[in-house]
Amino acid sequence: MMKIIKNDEIFFCQKHGEKKSPVISFGGEILSPQSCDECDDEKRTVEEKEQEMLCLQKQEQKKHFLREQSNIPKRYKTSSLLTFKVQNKKQKIALEICENFVENFEKEEGKNLILLGKPGTGKTHLACAVMHKIIANFIKPALFVNFSQKIAEIVGSYRATSPKAKNEILSELAAVDLLLIDDLGCAIQTEHTQEVINSIISERYDLKKSTIITANLNCDQLVNYCGTRVSSRLHEAIKNAGIFDWNDFRKIGDEKT
């Protein structure tokens, strides 16, 4: 049993000068720890800062890993919401829609983002900028896929030599926290493309996973391309879609597409 025999035995700390320490009886043995409270506090502070730095380093390592695994094309590796050029009211609205999506990403589970309009107007730039922001702010896995390339990969999965089966590909697309489907509608519309879209969106809808879609279509064309079931699941996002109907940036010397 521990017992304090004396509260104020004086000892000298080389750093903080004269100090007092209790004398303790423990198991029949008399102990005088002579521990400086200021030294102890400083040591704890250093240890806490070291632990905090270690956590931050681990977070940055995970963010770097997630960025490398995201499949974002090289052109958009540095895309940022801050570098999107706002020159008119419609561009300001499009940017605000993207900023709102990021801000409410965890508050509104399963919310989707749709960016529609002309080619070369900044849809992919902003979509990738949102992905970067989600990874940085929430450390969540995100994946970029080009729709026509993914359709080709799924078609190729029917071959015996394919490294992945169709269900495996679709499961990967369903599981990631944030999926960016770029250039939806660029593949010829068939029953197969609608089946693939339905499989991806329906599974993600059930799992409450967020999806970003870019397309060189208007709202009516997107609804027609995706079909009734998918459009119903995307109804809220289509209603609040960002509409990009200004001139092609690339034709005026800007590289944002």
Phi and psi restraints in degrees (value plus and minus 20) as a CYANA .aco file:
   2 MET   PHI    -108.4   -68.4
   2 MET   PSI     117.4   157.4
   3 LYS   PHI    -161.9  -121.9
   3 LYS   PSI     112.4   152.4
   4 ILE   PHI    -103.7   -63.7
   4 ILE   PSI      99.9   139.9
   5 ILE   PHI    -111.0   -71.0
   5 ILE   PSI     -58.0   -18.0
   6 LYS   PHI    -167.2  -127.2
   6 LYS   PSI     116.2   156.2
   7 ASN   PHI    -112.4   -72.4
   7 ASN   PSI     -41.3    -1.3
   8 ASP   PHI    -152.4  -112.4
   8 ASP   PSI      26.8    66.8
   9 GLU   PHI     -90.7   -50.7
   9 GLU   PSI     109.5   149.5
  10 ILE   PHI    -107.4   -67.4
  10 ILE   PSI     115.5   155.5
  11 PHE   PHI    -160.6  -120.6
  11 PHE   PSI     150.5   190.5
  12 PHE   PHI    -135.3   -95.3
  12 PHE   PSI     103.6   143.6
  13 CYS   PHI    -114.6   -74.6
  13 CYS   PSI     107.6   147.6
  14 GLN   PHI     -80.1   -40.1
  14 GLN   PSI     -46.7    -6.7
  15 LYS   PHI    -114.4   -74.4
  15 LYS   PSI     -59.1   -19.1
  16 HIS   PHI    -135.8   -95.8
  16 HIS   PSI     -14.3    25.7
  17 GLY   PHI      61.5   101.5
  17 GLY   PSI    -170.7  -130.7
  18 GLU   PHI     -87.6   -47.6
  18 GLU   PSI     113.8   153.8
  19 LYS   PHI    -156.7  -116.7
  19 LYS   PSI     143.1   183.1
  20 LYS   PHI    -137.9   -97.9
  20 LYS   PSI     124.1   164.1
  21 SER   PHI    -162.0  -122.0
  21 SER   PSI     122.9   162.9
  22 PRO   PHI     -92.5   -52.5
  22 PRO   PSI     130.6   170.6
  23 VAL   PHI    -119.1   -79.1
  23 VAL   PSI     107.6   147.6
  24 ILE   PHI    -140.0  -100.0
  24 ILE   PSI     120.5   160.5
  25 SER   PHI    -122.4   -82.4
  25 SER   PSI     103.2   143.2
  26 PHE   PHI    -160.2  -120.2
  26 PHE   PSI      95.6   135.6
  27 GLY   PHI      41.2    81.2
  27 GLY   PSI      13.8    53.8
  28 GLY   PHI      63.5   103.5
  28 GLY   PSI     -24.4    15.6
  29 GLU   PHI    -124.5   -84.5
  29 GLU   PSI     117.0   157.0
  30 ILE   PHI    -110.6   -70.6
  30 ILE   PSI     103.3   143.3
  31 LEU   PHI    -141.7  -101.7
  31 LEU   PSI     121.4   161.4
  32 SER   PHI    -150.1  -110.1
  32 SER   PSI      72.6   112.6
  33 PRO   PHI     -78.2   -38.2
  33 PRO   PSI     -52.2   -12.2
  34 GLN   PHI      28.3    68.3
  34 GLN   PSI      34.2    74.2
  35 SER   PHI    -122.6   -82.6
  35 SER   PSI     104.4   144.4
  36 CYS   PHI     -98.0   -58.0
  36 CYS   PSI     101.0   141.0
  37 ASP   PHI     -83.1   -43.1
  37 ASP   PSI     -55.1   -15.1
  38 GLU   PHI     -88.9   -48.9
  38 GLU   PSI     -60.5   -20.5
  39 CYS   PHI     -83.0   -43.0
  39 CYS   PSI     -61.0   -21.0
  40 ASP   PHI     -82.5   -42.5
  40 ASP   PSI     -62.7   -22.7
  41 ASP   PHI     -83.9   -43.9
  41 ASP   PSI     -63.1   -23.1
  42 GLU   PHI     -83.5   -43.5
  42 GLU   PSI     -60.3   -20.3
  43 LYS   PHI     -83.4   -43.4
  43 LYS   PSI     -63.5   -23.5
  44 ARG   PHI     -82.8   -42.8
  44 ARG   PSI     -60.8   -20.8
  45 THR   PHI     -81.8   -41.8
  45 THR   PSI     -64.6   -24.6
  46 VAL   PHI     -81.9   -41.9
  46 VAL   PSI     -64.2   -24.2
  47 GLU   PHI     -84.4   -44.4
  47 GLU   PSI     -60.0   -20.0
  48 GLU   PHI     -85.2   -45.2
  48 GLU   PSI     -61.5   -21.5
  49 LYS   PHI     -85.6   -45.6
  49 LYS   PSI     -60.0   -20.0
  50 GLU   PHI     -83.4   -43.4
  50 GLU   PSI     -60.5   -20.5
  51 GLN   PHI     -86.6   -46.6
  51 GLN   PSI     -60.1   -20.1
  52 GLU   PHI     -83.4   -43.4
  52 GLU   PSI     -63.4   -23.4
  53 MET   PHI     -83.0   -43.0
  53 MET   PSI     -59.3   -19.3
  54 LEU   PHI     -83.8   -43.8
  54 LEU   PSI     -62.4   -22.4
  55 CYS   PHI     -83.6   -43.6
  55 CYS   PSI     -62.5   -22.5
  56 LEU   PHI     -83.8   -43.8
  56 LEU   PSI     -60.4   -20.4
  57 GLN   PHI     -83.0   -43.0
  57 GLN   PSI     -61.3   -21.3
  58 LYS   PHI     -85.2   -45.2
  58 LYS   PSI     -59.3   -19.3
  59 GLN   PHI     -83.1   -43.1
  59 GLN   PSI     -64.5   -24.5
  60 GLU   PHI     -85.2   -45.2
  60 GLU   PSI     -57.4   -17.4
  61 GLN   PHI     -83.8   -43.8
  61 GLN   PSI     -60.8   -20.8
  62 LYS   PHI     -88.1   -48.1
  62 LYS   PSI     -60.8   -20.8
  63 LYS   PHI     -80.6   -40.6
  63 LYS   PSI     -64.1   -24.1
  64 HIS   PHI     -80.9   -40.9
  64 HIS   PSI     -63.4   -23.4
  65 PHE   PHI     -81.9   -41.9
  65 PHE   PSI     -64.7   -24.7
  66 LEU   PHI     -85.2   -45.2
  66 LEU   PSI     -58.0   -18.0
  67 ARG   PHI     -84.3   -44.3
  67 ARG   PSI     -61.5   -21.5
  68 GLU   PHI     -86.1   -46.1
  68 GLU   PSI     -52.3   -12.3
  69 GLN   PHI    -106.4   -66.4
  69 GLN   PSI     -27.2    12.8
  70 SER   PHI     -94.5   -54.5
  70 SER   PSI     -37.5     2.5
  71 ASN   PHI      48.7    88.7
  71 ASN   PSI      -0.8    39.2
  72 ILE   PHI     -85.1   -45.1
  72 ILE   PSI     108.8   148.8
  73 PRO   PHI     -78.6   -38.6
  73 PRO   PSI     133.1   173.1
  74 LYS   PHI     -74.1   -34.1
  74 LYS   PSI     -59.7   -19.7
  75 ARG   PHI     -77.6   -37.6
  75 ARG   PSI     -48.6    -8.6
  76 TYR   PHI    -130.7   -90.7
  76 TYR   PSI      -3.8    36.2
  77 LYS   PHI     -81.7   -41.7
  77 LYS   PSI     -47.8    -7.8
  78 THR   PHI    -134.5   -94.5
  78 THR   PSI      -5.1    34.9
  79 SER   PHI     -79.3   -39.3
  79 SER   PSI     119.0   159.0
  80 SER   PHI    -162.9  -122.9
  80 SER   PSI     129.9   169.9
  81 LEU   PHI     -81.7   -41.7
  81 LEU   PSI     -50.5   -10.5
  82 LEU   PHI     -91.8   -51.8
  82 LEU   PSI     -44.2    -4.2
  83 THR   PHI    -116.1   -76.1
  83 THR   PSI     -17.6    22.4
  84 PHE   PHI     -96.1   -56.1
  84 PHE   PSI     103.5   143.5
  85 LYS   PHI    -101.3   -61.3
  85 LYS   PSI      95.9   135.9
  86 VAL   PHI    -117.7   -77.7
  86 VAL   PSI      93.6   133.6
  87 GLN   PHI    -142.0  -102.0
  87 GLN   PSI     -24.9    15.1
  88 ASN   PHI    -174.1  -134.1
  88 ASN   PSI     154.0   194.0
  89 LYS   PHI     -84.0   -44.0
  89 LYS   PSI     -59.5   -19.5
  90 LYS   PHI     -84.4   -44.4
  90 LYS   PSI     -59.0   -19.0
  91 GLN   PHI     -86.5   -46.5
  91 GLN   PSI     -56.7   -16.7
  92 LYS   PHI     -83.2   -43.2
  92 LYS   PSI     -62.2   -22.2
  93 ILE   PHI     -84.6   -44.6
  93 ILE   PSI     -63.5   -23.5
  94 ALA   PHI     -79.8   -39.8
  94 ALA   PSI     -63.9   -23.9
  95 LEU   PHI     -83.8   -43.8
  95 LEU   PSI     -62.0   -22.0
  96 GLU   PHI     -84.8   -44.8
  96 GLU   PSI     -55.8   -15.8
  97 ILE   PHI     -81.6   -41.6
  97 ILE   PSI     -63.1   -23.1
  98 CYS   PHI     -88.1   -48.1
  98 CYS   PSI     -62.2   -22.2
  99 GLU   PHI     -83.2   -43.2
  99 GLU   PSI     -59.9   -19.9
 100 ASN   PHI     -85.1   -45.1
 100 ASN   PSI     -58.2   -18.2
 101 PHE   PHI     -81.2   -41.2
 101 PHE   PSI     -65.1   -25.1
 102 VAL   PHI     -83.3   -43.3
 102 VAL   PSI     -67.5   -27.5
 103 GLU   PHI     -79.4   -39.4
 103 GLU   PSI     -55.4   -15.4
 104 ASN   PHI    -125.7   -85.7
 104 ASN   PSI      -3.5    36.5
 105 PHE   PHI     -76.9   -36.9
 105 PHE   PSI     -65.6   -25.6
 106 GLU   PHI    -108.5   -68.5
 106 GLU   PSI     -42.6    -2.6
 107 LYS   PHI     -94.5   -54.5
 107 LYS   PSI     -56.7   -16.7
 108 GLU   PHI    -133.3   -93.3
 108 GLU   PSI      62.1   102.1
 109 GLU   PHI     -80.5   -40.5
 109 GLU   PSI     110.1   150.1
 110 GLY   PHI      61.8   101.8
 110 GLY   PSI     -12.0    28.0
 111 LYS   PHI     -88.3   -48.3
 111 LYS   PSI     121.7   161.7
 112 ASN   PHI    -131.5   -91.5
 112 ASN   PSI     140.3   180.3
 113 LEU   PHI    -150.3  -110.3
 113 LEU   PSI     106.8   146.8
 114 ILE   PHI    -143.9  -103.9
 114 ILE   PSI     108.5   148.5
 115 LEU   PHI    -140.7  -100.7
 115 LEU   PSI      96.8   136.8
 116 LEU   PHI    -142.9  -102.9
 116 LEU   PSI     133.0   173.0
 117 GLY   PHI     122.0   162.0
 117 GLY   PSI    -180.9  -140.9
 118 LYS   PHI     -86.9   -46.9
 118 LYS   PSI     134.5   174.5
 119 PRO   PHI     -86.3   -46.3
 119 PRO   PSI     130.0   170.0
 120 GLY   PHI      53.9    93.9
 120 GLY   PSI       1.4    41.4
 121 THR   PHI    -126.6   -86.6
 121 THR   PSI     -16.0    24.0
 122 GLY   PHI      85.9   125.9
 122 GLY   PSI     -11.7    28.3
 123 LYS   PHI     -82.6   -42.6
 123 LYS   PSI     -69.9   -29.9
 124 THR   PHI     -88.8   -48.8
 124 THR   PSI     -56.8   -16.8
 125 HIS   PHI     -77.1   -37.1
 125 HIS   PSI     -70.5   -30.5
 126 LEU   PHI     -88.6   -48.6
 126 LEU   PSI     -58.8   -18.8
 127 ALA   PHI     -81.7   -41.7
 127 ALA   PSI     -63.6   -23.6
 128 CYS   PHI     -89.5   -49.5
 128 CYS   PSI     -54.6   -14.6
 129 ALA   PHI     -81.8   -41.8
 129 ALA   PSI     -60.1   -20.1
 130 VAL   PHI     -83.1   -43.1
 130 VAL   PSI     -63.9   -23.9
 131 MET   PHI     -77.9   -37.9
 131 MET   PSI     -67.7   -27.7
 132 HIS   PHI     -76.9   -36.9
 132 HIS   PSI     -61.7   -21.7
 133 LYS   PHI     -89.0   -49.0
 133 LYS   PSI     -59.6   -19.6
 134 ILE   PHI     -84.3   -44.3
 134 ILE   PSI     -63.2   -23.2
 135 ILE   PHI     -83.3   -43.3
 135 ILE   PSI     -64.3   -24.3
 136 ALA   PHI     -88.3   -48.3
 136 ALA   PSI     -62.1   -22.1
 137 ASN   PHI    -102.7   -62.7
 137 ASN   PSI     -56.6   -16.6
 138 PHE   PHI    -138.6   -98.6
 138 PHE   PSI     -24.8    15.2
 139 ILE   PHI      30.3    70.3
 139 ILE   PSI      32.8    72.8
 140 LYS   PHI    -131.9   -91.9
 140 LYS   PSI     121.1   161.1
 141 PRO   PHI     -83.5   -43.5
 141 PRO   PSI     116.6   156.6
 142 ALA   PHI    -158.4  -118.4
 142 ALA   PSI     130.6   170.6
 143 LEU   PHI    -159.0  -119.0
 143 LEU   PSI     110.9   150.9
 144 PHE   PHI    -116.7   -76.7
 144 PHE   PSI     110.6   150.6
 145 VAL   PHI    -154.8  -114.8
 145 VAL   PSI     117.3   157.3
 146 ASN   PHI    -106.1   -66.1
 146 ASN   PSI     106.8   146.8
 147 PHE   PHI     -80.2   -40.2
 147 PHE   PSI     -67.7   -27.7
 148 SER   PHI     -84.6   -44.6
 148 SER   PSI     -58.0   -18.0
 149 GLN   PHI     -85.8   -45.8
 149 GLN   PSI     -58.9   -18.9
 150 LYS   PHI     -89.9   -49.9
 150 LYS   PSI     -56.8   -16.8
 151 ILE   PHI     -81.5   -41.5
 151 ILE   PSI     -63.7   -23.7
 152 ALA   PHI     -82.4   -42.4
 152 ALA   PSI     -59.2   -19.2
 153 GLU   PHI     -85.4   -45.4
 153 GLU   PSI     -59.8   -19.8
 154 ILE   PHI     -87.7   -47.7
 154 ILE   PSI     -61.3   -21.3
 155 VAL   PHI     -80.8   -40.8
 155 VAL   PSI     -62.4   -22.4
 156 GLY   PHI     -86.3   -46.3
 156 GLY   PSI     -42.0    -2.0
 157 SER   PHI     -88.4   -48.4
 157 SER   PSI     -34.9     5.1
 158 TYR   PHI     -95.0   -55.0
 158 TYR   PSI     -36.8     3.2
 159 ARG   PHI     -95.8   -55.8
 159 ARG   PSI     128.3   168.3
 160 ALA   PHI     -85.0   -45.0
 160 ALA   PSI     -46.2    -6.2
 161 THR   PHI    -106.6   -66.6
 161 THR   PSI     -22.5    17.5
 162 SER   PHI     -85.2   -45.2
 162 SER   PSI     115.9   155.9
 163 PRO   PHI     -91.1   -51.1
 163 PRO   PSI     -39.5     0.5
 164 LYS   PHI    -152.7  -112.7
 164 LYS   PSI     123.4   163.4
 165 ALA   PHI    -103.3   -63.3
 165 ALA   PSI     140.6   180.6
 166 LYS   PHI     -76.0   -36.0
 166 LYS   PSI     -66.9   -26.9
 167 ASN   PHI     -82.0   -42.0
 167 ASN   PSI     -53.5   -13.5
 168 GLU   PHI     -87.1   -47.1
 168 GLU   PSI     -62.2   -22.2
 169 ILE   PHI     -83.2   -43.2
 169 ILE   PSI     -66.6   -26.6
 170 LEU   PHI     -85.7   -45.7
 170 LEU   PSI     -55.3   -15.3
 171 SER   PHI     -85.5   -45.5
 171 SER   PSI     -59.0   -19.0
 172 GLU   PHI     -83.4   -43.4
 172 GLU   PSI     -60.2   -20.2
 173 LEU   PHI     -90.1   -50.1
 173 LEU   PSI     -50.4   -10.4
 174 ALA   PHI     -97.8   -57.8
 174 ALA   PSI     -51.4   -11.4
 175 ALA   PHI    -102.2   -62.2
 175 ALA   PSI     -50.0   -10.0
 176 VAL   PHI     -86.3   -46.3
 176 VAL   PSI     124.3   164.3
 177 ASP   PHI     -82.6   -42.6
 177 ASP   PSI     -58.8   -18.8
 178 LEU   PHI    -153.8  -113.8
 178 LEU   PSI     103.9   143.9
 179 LEU   PHI    -135.9   -95.9
 179 LEU   PSI     109.4   149.4
 180 LEU   PHI    -127.6   -87.6
 180 LEU   PSI      93.9   133.9
 181 ILE   PHI    -119.0   -79.0
 181 ILE   PSI      86.9   126.9
 182 ASP   PHI    -113.6   -73.6
 182 ASP   PSI     117.9   157.9
 183 ASP   PHI      43.6    83.6
 183 ASP   PSI      22.1    62.1
 184 LEU   PHI     -82.0   -42.0
 184 LEU   PSI     114.3   154.3
 185 GLY   PHI      82.2   122.2
 185 GLY   PSI     -28.7    11.3
 186 CYS   PHI     -96.6   -56.6
 186 CYS   PSI     -40.8    -0.8
 187 ALA   PHI    -106.2   -66.2
 187 ALA   PSI     128.4   168.4
 188 ILE   PHI     -78.3   -38.3
 188 ILE   PSI     114.4   154.4
 189 GLN   PHI     -92.5   -52.5
 189 GLN   PSI     100.6   140.6
 190 THR   PHI    -160.3  -120.3
 190 THR   PSI     152.7   192.7
 191 GLU   PHI     -81.2   -41.2
 191 GLU   PSI     -53.2   -13.2
 192 HIS   PHI     -88.5   -48.5
 192 HIS   PSI     -64.0   -24.0
 193 THR   PHI     -83.2   -43.2
 193 THR   PSI     -60.0   -20.0
 194 GLN   PHI     -86.3   -46.3
 194 GLN   PSI     -56.2   -16.2
 195 GLU   PHI     -84.1   -44.1
 195 GLU   PSI     -61.8   -21.8
 196 VAL   PHI     -85.7   -45.7
 196 VAL   PSI     -66.9   -26.9
 197 ILE   PHI     -78.3   -38.3
 197 ILE   PSI     -65.4   -25.4
 198 ASN   PHI     -82.4   -42.4
 198 ASN   PSI     -62.1   -22.1
 199 SER   PHI     -81.3   -41.3
 199 SER   PSI     -65.6   -25.6
 200 ILE   PHI     -87.2   -47.2
 200 ILE   PSI     -73.2   -33.2
 201 ILE   PHI     -87.1   -47.1
 201 ILE   PSI     -62.2   -22.2
 202 SER   PHI     -83.3   -43.3
 202 SER   PSI     -63.6   -23.6
 203 GLU   PHI     -85.2   -45.2
 203 GLU   PSI     -63.3   -23.3
 204 ARG   PHI     -88.1   -48.1
 204 ARG   PSI     -54.7   -14.7
 205 TYR   PHI     -81.1   -41.1
 205 TYR   PSI     -66.5   -26.5
 206 ASP   PHI     -84.3   -44.3
 206 ASP   PSI     -54.8   -14.8
 207 LEU   PHI    -106.2   -66.2
 207 LEU   PSI     -22.2    17.8
 208 LYS   PHI      37.5    77.5
 208 LYS   PSI      27.4    67.4
 209 LYS   PHI    -123.9   -83.9
 209 LYS   PSI     119.0   159.0
 210 SER   PHI    -102.2   -62.2
 210 SER   PSI     122.8   162.8
 211 THR   PHI    -150.7  -110.7
 211 THR   PSI     117.1   157.1
 212 ILE   PHI    -127.6   -87.6
 212 ILE   PSI     113.2   153.2
 213 ILE   PHI    -145.7  -105.7
 213 ILE   PSI     110.9   150.9
 214 THR   PHI    -135.4   -95.4
 214 THR   PSI     124.4   164.4
 215 ALA   PHI    -177.5  -137.5
 215 ALA   PSI     124.7   164.7
 216 ASN   PHI    -107.6   -67.6
 216 ASN   PSI      33.8    73.8
 217 LEU   PHI    -155.0  -115.0
 217 LEU   PSI     145.6   185.6
 218 ASN   PHI    -116.8   -76.8
 218 ASN   PSI    -199.6  -159.6
 219 CYS   PHI     -81.6   -41.6
 219 CYS   PSI     -65.3   -25.3
 220 ASP   PHI     -83.3   -43.3
 220 ASP   PSI     -61.8   -21.8
 221 GLN   PHI     -84.4   -44.4
 221 GLN   PSI     -58.0   -18.0
 222 LEU   PHI     -84.8   -44.8
 222 LEU   PSI     -64.2   -24.2
 223 VAL   PHI     -79.9   -39.9
 223 VAL   PSI     -64.6   -24.6
 224 ASN   PHI     -84.2   -44.2
 224 ASN   PSI     -60.3   -20.3
 225 TYR   PHI     -89.1   -49.1
 225 TYR   PSI     -61.8   -21.8
 226 CYS   PHI    -100.7   -60.7
 226 CYS   PSI     -49.7    -9.7
 227 GLY   PHI      75.4   115.4
 227 GLY   PSI     146.9   186.9
 228 THR   PHI     -83.8   -43.8
 228 THR   PSI     -66.5   -26.5
 229 ARG   PHI     -83.2   -43.2
 229 ARG   PSI     -66.5   -26.5
 230 VAL   PHI     -86.7   -46.7
 230 VAL   PSI     -63.3   -23.3
 231 SER   PHI     -80.6   -40.6
 231 SER   PSI     -55.5   -15.5
 232 SER   PHI     -83.8   -43.8
 232 SER   PSI     -62.2   -22.2
 233 ARG   PHI     -90.2   -50.2
 233 ARG   PSI     -46.3    -6.3
 234 LEU   PHI    -120.4   -80.4
 234 LEU   PSI      -8.8    31.2
 235 HIS   PHI     -72.3   -32.3
 235 HIS   PSI     -69.6   -29.6
 236 GLU   PHI     -83.6   -43.6
 236 GLU   PSI     -61.5   -21.5
 237 ALA   PHI     -88.9   -48.9
 237 ALA   PSI     -57.6   -17.6
 238 ILE   PHI     -86.0   -46.0
 238 ILE   PSI     -62.1   -22.1
 239 LYS   PHI     -80.8   -40.8
 239 LYS   PSI     -53.6   -13.6
 240 ASN   PHI    -129.8   -89.8
 240 ASN   PSI       5.6    45.6
 241 ALA   PHI     -84.7   -44.7
 241 ALA   PSI     128.1   168.1
 242 GLY   PHI     -99.2   -59.2
 242 GLY   PSI     106.1   146.1
 243 ILE   PHI    -126.0   -86.0
 243 ILE   PSI      99.4   139.4
 244 PHE   PHI    -128.3   -88.3
 244 PHE   PSI      69.5   109.5
 245 ASP   PHI    -138.9   -98.9
 245 ASP   PSI       4.9    44.9
 246 TRP   PHI    -114.3   -74.3
 246 TRP   PSI    -196.6  -156.6
 247 ASN   PHI     -89.0   -49.0
 247 ASN   PSI     132.4   172.4
 248 ASP   PHI     -81.9   -41.9
 248 ASP   PSI      99.3   139.3
 249 PHE   PHI     -78.1   -38.1
 249 PHE   PSI     -57.9   -17.9
 250 ARG   PHI     -85.6   -45.6
 250 ARG   PSI     -48.1    -8.1
 251 LYS   PHI     -99.6   -59.6
 251 LYS   PSI     -31.1     8.9
 252 ILE   PHI    -134.7   -94.7
 252 ILE   PSI      -0.1    39.9
 253 GLY   PHI      73.4   113.4
 253 GLY   PSI     -16.7    23.3
 254 ASP   PHI    -119.5   -79.5
 254 ASP   PSI     121.6   161.6
 255 GLU   PHI    -113.9   -73.9
 255 GLU   PSI     -19.6    20.4
 256 LYS   PHI     -96.2   -56.2
 256 LYS   PSI     106.9   146.9
